[in-house]
């Protein structure tokens, strides 16, 4: 299906989001090298870097399998970046388990991610398990989020003084800014009075913070999205 969409005239960007590691087949992985319109960004939830915790969660992947997928995708497309999901304080998680998660984060260098403290859901196996110390879990979450933010900040800084193709999504109601996203889903505020909503435009990035980029429209290069 992705290969068919890649040939559709007028369609500029294709995204495959919120995938499960078990669904990353060889055919799908190869699409990231063969399909020009498939954006080089993938949300690939891992939840934890500890095999013990992953097994307890009843996940169908191991840390080794997850990293193998990452390596294959990077070999197929050297420009690809990743985001993920993490759960801190899962019942039975030890300091060693947590540090294994930190090691995985530093190894992959996720562009951005979502992270949460574990909360039991009725009807799941974890619902009957003893909850970890909440204050300790809060401290772990803070440490994990600080590390994730440092990777995100560094990544955003790498765009400064470069041109990026930004898909313009809307215009700010009260300011002379347009809002759009890069190929990597990074939010961009664009200083301009003549951007066109729904088009991909060449934007010069002039500054960044941990969450987004600021740029100015500086080219007549336009693509219909």
C-alpha positions in Angstrom: 0.0 0.0 0.0 2.8 2.5 0.9 4.5 1.8 -2.4 1.2 2.5 -4.3 0.7 5.8 -2.3 4.3 6.8 -3.2 3.2 7.0 -6.8 0.2 9.2 -6.2 0.5 12.6 -7.9 0.1 15.6 -5.6 0.7 13.6 -2.5 4.0 14.8 -1.0 4.2 13.2 2.5 3.4 9.8 3.8 3.7 8.8 7.5 3.6 5.5 9.3 2.9 6.3 13.0 2.4 4.6 16.3 3.7 1.2 15.1 4.4 -1.8 17.2 7.9 -3.4 17.0 6.3 -6.7 16.1 4.7 -5.1 13.0 8.0 -3.9 11.5 8.3 -6.5 8.8 11.2 -6.6 6.3 8.8 -5.3 3.6 7.8 -2.3 5.7 11.4 -1.6 6.8 12.5 -1.6 3.1 9.8 1.0 2.3 11.9 3.5 4.2 14.6 3.1 1.6 12.4 2.7 -1.5 9.6 5.2 -1.0 10.7 8.8 -1.4 7.4 10.3 0.0 7.6 8.1 3.2 8.9 10.6 5.8 12.1 9.5 7.6 10.5 9.6 11.0 8.9 6.7 13.0 7.2 6.6 16.3 8.2 3.1 17.6 7.1 2.6 21.2 9.5 0.4 23.3 8.1 1.2 26.9 11.3 -0.1 28.7 14.9 -1.0 28.0 14.7 -3.9 30.4 13.9 -7.4 29.1 12.6 -8.3 32.5 10.1 -5.5 32.6 9.1 -6.0 28.9 8.3 -9.7 29.7 6.3 -8.7 32.8 4.4 -6.2 30.6 3.7 -9.1 28.2 5.3 -7.2 25.3 6.2 -9.2 22.3 9.6 -7.8 21.8 13.0 -7.7 23.5 15.5 -4.9 23.8 17.8 -6.8 21.3 14.9 -7.2 18.8 14.0 -3.5 19.2 17.6 -2.3 18.5 17.9 -4.7 15.6 14.9 -2.9 14.0 16.5 0.5 14.6 19.8 -0.7 13.1 18.0 -2.1 10.0 16.0 1.2 9.5 19.2 3.3 9.8 21.0 1.1 7.2 18.1 1.5 4.9 17.7 5.3 5.5 20.6 7.1 7.2 18.4 10.2 7.8 15.7 8.4 9.8 14.8 9.5 13.3 12.7 8.0 16.0 10.3 8.8 18.9 9.0 6.4 21.5 7.0 5.8 24.6 8.3 5.0 28.1 6.7 3.8 31.3 8.5 4.4 34.6 7.9 2.6 37.8 6.3 -0.5 36.4 5.7 -3.0 39.3 8.9 -4.8 40.1 11.1 -2.3 38.2 14.5 -2.1 39.9 17.2 0.6 39.6 19.0 -1.7 37.2 16.0 -2.0 35.0 15.6 1.8 35.0 19.3 2.3 34.1 18.9 -0.1 31.2 16.1 2.1 29.9 18.4 5.1 30.1 21.1 3.2 28.3 18.7 2.5 25.4 17.6 6.1 25.2 21.2 7.3 25.0 22.0 4.6 22.4 19.1 5.5 20.1 19.0 9.3 20.7 15.2 9.7 20.2 14.1 12.9 18.6 11.2 13.2 21.0 9.2 10.8 23.2 6.3 10.4 25.6 6.9 9.2 29.2 4.6 8.3 32.0 4.6 6.9 35.5 2.9 3.5 35.6 -0.8 3.5 36.5 -2.8 0.2 36.8 -5.6 -0.5 34.3 -8.5 -2.7 35.4 -8.5 -6.1 33.9 -4.8 -6.2 33.1 -2.3 -8.5 34.8 -0.5 -5.5 36.3 -3.7 -4.4 38.0 -3.0 -6.9 40.8 0.7 -6.1 41.3 2.2 -4.1 44.1 2.8 -0.5 43.0 6.3 1.0 43.3 7.1 3.8 45.6 5.5 6.9 43.9 8.0 9.4 45.1 10.9 7.3 43.7 9.0 6.9 40.4 8.6 10.6 40.2 12.3 11.1 40.6 13.0 8.5 37.9 10.5 10.1 35.5 12.2 13.5 36.1 15.6 12.1 35.3 14.4 10.2 32.3 12.5 13.3 30.9 15.6 15.5 31.4 17.7 13.1 29.3 15.0 12.9 26.6 14.8 16.7 26.5 18.6 17.0 26.2 18.5 14.8 23.1 15.5 16.7 21.7 17.2 20.1 22.4 20.4 19.0 20.7 18.5 17.7 17.7 16.6 20.9 17.3 19.8 23.0 17.6 21.2 21.0 14.6 18.6 22.6 12.3 19.6 26.2 13.1 21.0 28.1 10.1 19.8 25.4 7.7 16.9 25.3 5.3 14.1 22.8 6.0 11.0 21.8 4.0 8.1 22.6 6.2 4.5 21.6 5.6 2.4 24.7 6.5 -0.7 23.6 8.6 -2.2 26.9 9.8 -1.7 30.5 10.7 -1.6 32.0 14.2 -4.7 33.9 15.0 -3.0 36.8 16.8 0.6 36.9 15.4 2.3 37.1 12.1 3.3 33.5 12.3 2.4 30.4 10.4 2.7 26.9 11.9 4.1 23.8 10.2 6.1 20.7 10.7 9.4 19.4 9.3 9.8 15.9 7.8 10.6 14.8 11.4 7.3 16.2 12.8 9.2 19.0 14.6 6.9 22.0 15.1 8.0 25.2 13.3 6.8 28.8 13.8 7.4 30.5 10.5 7.7 34.3 10.3 6.0 35.2 7.0 3.0 37.0 5.6 2.7 34.9 2.5 3.0 31.2 3.4 0.3 29.0 1.8 -1.5 26.6 4.1 -1.3 23.0 2.8 2.0 23.6 0.9 5.5 22.5 1.6 7.8 25.5 1.7 11.5 26.1 2.1 12.1 27.7 5.5 15.3 29.0 7.0 15.6 28.0 10.6 16.9 30.9 12.7 16.5 29.6 16.3 15.3 26.7 18.4 14.3 25.5 21.8 13.6 22.1 23.3 10.1 21.9 21.8 10.2 23.7 18.4 11.9 25.7 15.8 11.6 29.3 14.6 12.1 30.1 11.0 11.5 32.5 8.2 10.1 31.8 4.7 12.9 32.6 2.3 12.3 30.8 -1.0 9.8 30.6 -3.8 10.1 26.8 -3.8 6.6 25.4 -3.2 5.1 22.0 -3.3 1.4 21.0 -3.1 0.9 18.6 -0.1 
